Amino acid sequence: MGRYTGPVCKLCRAEGAKLFLKGARCISAKCAMNNEKHAHPPGQHGQGRKKVSDYGQQLRAKQKVRRYYSVYERQFRRYFVAATRMRGVTGEGMLQLLETRLDNVVFRSGLVSSRAEARQLVNHRHFQIDGKVVNIPSFCVKPGMVIEVRGKSKGKDVFQAGGSIRRTPAWMNVDTDGKRITVVSVPSRQEMELPEMTESLIVEFYSR
């Protein structure tokens, strides 16, 4: 199955939380999550959903995180498997791997307005890491690495529009004028500033 190309606001409604999939619209009054008319999951049976089983809670927790970072199921499972081999809490390790994806780092920096936009720009070779062009959105960024918009790309309209107005995380430094991002450290769970997510349910889901 290919990447989802339908209305992304439906994904937020399905998970009951803002997943920030549509850039500036998500922080405006036009966001579907701000509309009482859409205060229920999409579909004709959305308003009738009541009791959710333990499996249903685990599935929803997994889907919320997967859709938040916009990754395929196979990719997501690989992140979970990699996290089980890391030291520390598995759920937090998985989120750290997702948070340090190149497309997410570019989005978090505020240079662009959405992860989809960040992914497309990375694919089109507009970014370099430590002086080398990287066009893989899933590239795992390490502390000390410097991500920079390539010289010829800095004048593009997308980088002149101001990007996102969200606060820059504490685990990176951003030079907005120079279009440069320096990763200072691996983000802790508190520094990720995620919508309400229960990663322990994801661990339970894959441990069944």
C-alpha positions in Angstrom: 0.0 0.0 0.0 1.3 3.5 -0.9 1.4 6.6 1.3 -1.9 8.0 2.4 -3.0 10.8 0.1 -6.5 11.5 1.4 -7.6 14.4 3.7 -5.1 14.5 6.6 -7.5 16.2 8.9 -9.4 12.9 9.0 -6.4 11.3 10.5 -6.4 13.8 13.4 -10.1 13.3 14.0 -9.6 9.5 13.9 -6.9 9.7 16.6 -8.7 12.5 18.6 -5.6 14.7 18.7 -3.8 17.3 16.6 -1.1 15.6 14.7 0.1 18.8 12.9 0.0 17.3 9.5 -1.1 20.4 7.6 1.3 23.1 8.6 -0.2 26.5 9.4 -3.8 25.3 9.1 -3.3 23.1 12.2 -2.7 26.2 14.4 -5.4 28.3 12.8 -9.1 28.5 13.5 -9.7 26.4 10.4 -8.4 23.3 12.0 -11.0 20.5 12.0 -10.1 19.7 15.6 -11.4 23.2 16.6 -14.8 22.6 15.0 -17.5 21.1 17.3 -19.1 19.7 14.2 -16.1 17.4 13.7 -15.6 16.6 17.4 -16.0 12.8 16.7 -14.1 10.3 14.5 -14.8 10.4 10.8 -17.3 8.1 9.1 -21.0 7.5 9.6 -20.4 5.3 12.6 -17.9 7.6 14.3 -20.4 9.1 16.7 -21.4 5.7 18.0 -18.0 4.5 19.2 -18.0 4.0 22.9 -16.1 1.2 24.7 -12.6 0.4 23.4 -10.9 -3.0 24.1 -7.3 -3.2 25.4 -6.2 -4.2 21.9 -8.1 -1.2 20.5 -6.3 1.1 22.9 -2.9 -0.3 21.9 -3.7 -0.1 18.2 -4.9 3.6 18.5 -1.7 4.4 20.5 0.4 2.9 17.8 -1.5 4.5 14.9 -1.3 7.9 16.5 2.5 7.9 16.7 2.9 6.3 13.3 0.6 8.9 11.7 2.2 11.8 13.7 5.6 11.0 12.1 4.1 9.8 8.8 5.9 6.5 8.5 4.8 3.2 7.0 3.9 0.3 9.2 7.0 -1.7 8.2 9.2 1.3 9.0 7.5 1.8 12.3 8.0 -1.8 13.3 11.7 -1.6 12.4 12.1 1.5 14.8 10.4 -0.6 17.5 12.8 -3.5 17.0 15.8 -1.2 17.0 14.6 0.4 20.2 14.4 -3.0 21.9 18.2 -3.3 21.4 18.9 0.1 22.9 19.6 0.8 26.5 16.9 2.3 28.6 13.1 2.3 28.1 12.0 0.8 24.8 9.1 3.2 24.2 11.3 6.3 24.8 14.1 4.9 22.6 11.6 4.4 19.8 10.4 8.0 20.0 14.0 9.2 20.1 14.7 7.3 16.8 11.6 8.8 15.2 12.4 12.3 16.5 15.9 12.3 15.1 14.8 11.5 11.6 16.1 14.2 9.2 12.6 15.2 8.0 11.4 15.6 11.6 14.5 17.6 12.6 13.9 20.0 9.6 10.3 20.4 10.6 11.1 20.9 14.3 13.6 23.6 13.4 10.8 25.8 12.1 12.3 26.3 8.7 9.3 24.6 7.1 5.6 24.3 8.1 5.0 20.6 8.0 6.8 17.2 7.9 5.4 16.5 4.5 7.1 19.7 3.2 10.3 18.8 5.0 10.3 15.3 3.4 9.8 16.7 -0.1 12.6 19.2 0.3 15.0 16.6 1.6 14.1 14.3 -1.3 14.8 17.1 -3.7 18.3 17.5 -2.3 17.9 20.9 -0.7 19.7 20.0 2.5 23.2 18.9 3.4 24.7 17.4 6.6 28.2 18.4 7.5 28.8 19.6 4.0 27.4 16.5 2.2 24.0 16.4 0.4 21.6 13.9 2.0 18.3 13.1 0.3 17.0 10.4 2.7 14.2 11.7 5.0 14.7 8.8 7.4 18.4 9.6 7.9 19.1 9.4 11.6 20.7 12.7 12.8 23.3 12.5 15.6 24.4 15.1 18.2 27.0 17.5 16.7 25.8 17.2 13.2 25.0 20.4 11.3 22.1 20.4 8.8 22.1 23.3 6.4 20.1 24.4 3.4 22.3 24.3 0.3 23.6 27.6 -1.0 21.5 27.7 -4.2 18.3 26.7 -2.3 18.4 29.4 0.4 16.7 31.9 -1.8 13.7 29.6 -2.6 10.3 31.0 -1.6 9.6 28.1 0.7 12.5 29.2 2.9 11.6 32.8 2.7 8.0 32.3 3.9 8.9 32.0 7.5 8.1 28.3 8.0 6.6 27.2 11.3 6.0 29.5 14.3 6.3 26.6 16.7 8.9 26.9 19.4 12.3 25.4 18.6 13.2 22.4 20.8 16.0 22.7 23.4 17.9 19.9 21.8 18.9 21.8 18.7 20.2 25.3 17.8 18.8 27.0 14.8 20.3 29.9 12.8 17.2 31.1 11.0 19.1 33.7 8.9 21.8 31.2 7.8 19.2 28.4 7.4 21.4 26.1 9.6 20.4 23.6 12.3 22.9 22.2 14.9 21.8 19.1 16.8 23.0 19.6 20.4 21.8 16.3 22.0 19.5 13.4 21.7 16.1 14.6 22.8 14.7 13.4 26.2 11.1 12.4 26.5 10.3 15.8 28.1 12.0 17.7 25.3 9.9 16.1 22.5 6.8 18.2 23.2 4.5 15.6 21.7 0.7 15.4 21.8 -0.6 13.0 24.4 1.0 9.7 23.6 1.3 6.4 25.6 4.3 4.6 24.2 3.9 1.8 26.8 0.8 0.7 24.9 2.8 0.4 21.7 5.3 -1.8 23.5 2.4 -3.9 24.7 1.0 -4.0 21.1 4.2 -5.4 19.6 4.8 -7.7 22.6 1.6 -9.7 22.2 
